[in-house]
Structure formats: C-alpha cells, structure tokens
Amino acid sequence: MRFNSRKSSSYFFLVVILVGVCSCKSSVTDQYDKLVKKELAKGVRVDSLFLGISFGMTSKAFYGYCWELNKKGIISDGANNTMVLYKIDSGLRFPASMNFYPDFIDNKVANMRVTFQYNAWAPWNKAQFSDSLLPDVLQLYKKWYPGGNDFITMTDKDKRTVYVKVDGNRRLVLGKFDDMIVKSEFTDLLEEEKIKKQHGIK
C-alpha cells in the first residue's frame, strides 16, 4: 500500500471558513457560531473519526495503523494512490466507496477529507447520483455518530445544502460535490482556532 505523505496545512487553512458557508449573517449562521463557542467552552475533546482513526494521531501512527488495516483487507489504495479506500457494503442503499486522507498540522491529524460515491454510478443510473447518496450518507453518519448535537442544515457559497455537526472540538461537514460525489470533512476546531488567530481572522 502506497501513501502520498505530503503535509497539507495550506488546504486546512482554506477550509477555515466552514467549507464556504455563506458569509452573510443569518439566524442559522448565528446558531452555528453560538454552538461552536458553547462546545469549545466545555473543554471536552471529541477526537474519534472512523475506523479507529482520530485527531491527534501522528503521521507515523496514521500510516502504520493504515498499513495494518490494509494487511487485514479492511482498506486499500484509494483514488490516484493519494487517498485511502474503504468499501462500504452495508448501511447504504447500494455498495459504495469511501475515500479519505488527512491533513497534518504539526505532524498530527487535524483535518480529514472524505468522499463517497456509489460504485455503480453512471450518467444513466440516476438512482445512484449524489442527490440520492447525500441523504443516505447523512443517515449513515447519524448511526456512526449518535448522541451529541444534531446536524444543522446550512447553505454554502454556491447555495448548496450542507449538513454540519459540532461536538466538542470536532466539526463534521457533509454536502454534495457533483452529480457523482458527496464530500465530507472533519475538522479539529481547536487547531482551526489556532490558525485563525495566527492570521488575524475573527
């Protein structure tokens, strides 16, 4: 199994503004801002992501752990050998592929980029377009991450619907990318706060 071990703090910084959530103030964005402040004020860390991977894992620990999962046949090389592939055969209406890869800050996992797509997607197979996949993944995430706060429905800069869940320092964002792919992102808000302060962003 091969990994591209590049460190990508620049990408992490690009998503500081909540994956392009509309900058105009609204009751929903106010709700989100208040939720983040409340959760961070608790001082409770919620670092778990999926498959035993968590925020704070060093790059060495991440690669070693993925190597072990690969040997067990749980994961394999993902898209262009730059991501990790996890096949989902249950929990969604159709078999799907989940590709993921972290961004490291100070050599530790601080952000996780994830994509989903149905394996039998085709331009003529409308039942497996991302319009159908998005609500399916949302329900899957509700099973994977029960408890805590509910998902908030927001709108990104392109007027697309995104779902946001914040528990402690962990923010989960889920939305449609194109007709085939649903994108998700996990962010350690404590690391994001550090970057925002370094760049004078409020």
Number of C-alpha atoms within 10 A of each C-alpha: 13 13 16 10 14 10 15 13 16 11 12 20 14 11 15 17 13 17 16 15 18 17 12 7 8 11 8 13 18 11 11 18 11 11 17 19 12 14 18 18 11 11 11 12 16 15 21 14 17 9 12 10 17 19 22 19 17 17 19 12 14 18 16 12 15 21 18 13 15 17 11 10 10 14 20 21 16 19 13 9 13 16 21 22 22 20 15 16 11 10 14 16 14 18 15 21 18 22 22 20 20 26 21 24 20 12 14 19 24 26 30 21 17 20 22 25 24 23 15 12 18 13 9 8 9 13 15 22 21 24 18 17 24 23 17 16 22 16 14 14 16 14 11 11 17 9 9 10 14 14 17 15 15 19 17 16 12 9 11 13 16 21 20 21 22 24 23 23 23 24 19 21 22 25 26 22 16 11 17 21 21 24 22 22 21 23 27 22 22 16 18 21 15 12 17 15 10 9 10 8 11 6
